[in-house]
Amino acid sequence: MKTILLVDDENIHHILAKRIVRDSYELISAYSGEEALKKLGEGGIDLVLMDILMPETDGFETFRRIREEDIAPGVPVIFLTAKEEEDMKARCLEAGATAYVTKPFSPNALLGTIREVLDT
């Protein structure tokens, strides 16, 4: 079973995501960018779902560090955010994210995007 790391400072998103993916993937939780970097460094992560707006280290900074410090080479990152503006989507993709999902996420949209990235 493939493993997903969810990086989000709000517990409700961890609860919802776990329910959505539980039949197909293992979900590991991180509540900050720093915690995510540590868990990624331990290995075994196949995909990262990362919130952009987090206190202290936001999603963009965490993503930058993942890539620049070569913490998880080749691991795809899907950004999650409540911001639906087109420029935010462009910024995510320009940063190198594999995909972008808006919150609140629908179960079908989230699972579909994960499957598209992991099962291709």
N, C-alpha and C positions, 0 to 999 in steps of 0.2 A: 504494500500500500504506500502510495506517495505521501510525502509529508509537506504540509503548508505551514508557514510561519505567518501569523497574523500580528501585525504591529499597529496597535491602536490604543489610545489612552482611555477610551470609554469601554467599560466592561460589557455593556449591552451588546456592542458589536461582536464581542467574542462569543457571547451566548448565542446570538443569532447565527453567526457564521458556523459555529460548531454544529448547530442543528442542520444547517443547509448541507454541509459537506460530510457529515458523519458516516454515511453509507459508502462513500467512495474514497475519502482521504482522511489522513490523520491531521489534526489541527493542533499546533503548538502556539501558545500565546506569549506575546511580549507587550508590555504596556508603555515602553519608551524606546527611543532610538538607541540608547546605550544598551538596554537589555537585548534588543534585536541584534546588535553587533556581536554581543557576547554569544548568543545562541547560534548565530550564523557561523561564528568561528569554531563552534563545536562540530559542525558538519551535519550531514544527513537531511538538509532542507532541500526540497525540490522546487519550491515556489514561495515567493514572499508577497503577501497582501499588505500594503502599507498605507496608513492614513497619512495625509499630507500635513494637516494642521494638528500638531501636538506641541505641548509645552516643552521648553528647553531645546531639544534637538528635533526639528521638524522632519517631515518625510524626505524633502529634497536634500537636506544636509545628510541625513542618514544614508540615503541612496548614493550621494556623492562619495561618502566614506566607504561604502561597500565596494564601489567600483575602483576608487583611487587606491585603497589599501588592499585590493584584491582579496577581500574577505570571503566572497562566495562567487568565484568565477563562473560565469555562464548561468547562474541561477536567475530565472526571470522574475521581474518585479511588476506587480499590478498595483497601481495607485488607487486608493479609495479616498474620495472627498465629497463633501456636501456642496462644493462649488461646481456649478454646471456650466460656467462661462466657457465659451469656445477657446478663449486664450489660455485658460487653465489646462484644458485638454492638450492644446498644442505645447504648452510648457512641459507637461508630463512626458509627452512623446519625444520632444526635443532633448529632454534630460536623459533619455534612453530607456524609459519604462516600456515594458512589453505591451501593456494595455492600461485602461483607465475605466473605473466603475464609479458611478455616483451613488452617494448615500442619501436617503436610505435606499439600500440595494434590495432589489427584488430577488427572491431565491433563484428564479430561472435565469436572470441576467448574470448573477454572480457565478452560479454553477456553470452556466454556459461559457462564460469567459475563462473560467479556470480550466474547463475541459478543452477548450480551444487551444489554450497555451500548453497544457501538460500532455494531452493525448494526441498531439499531431506528430 
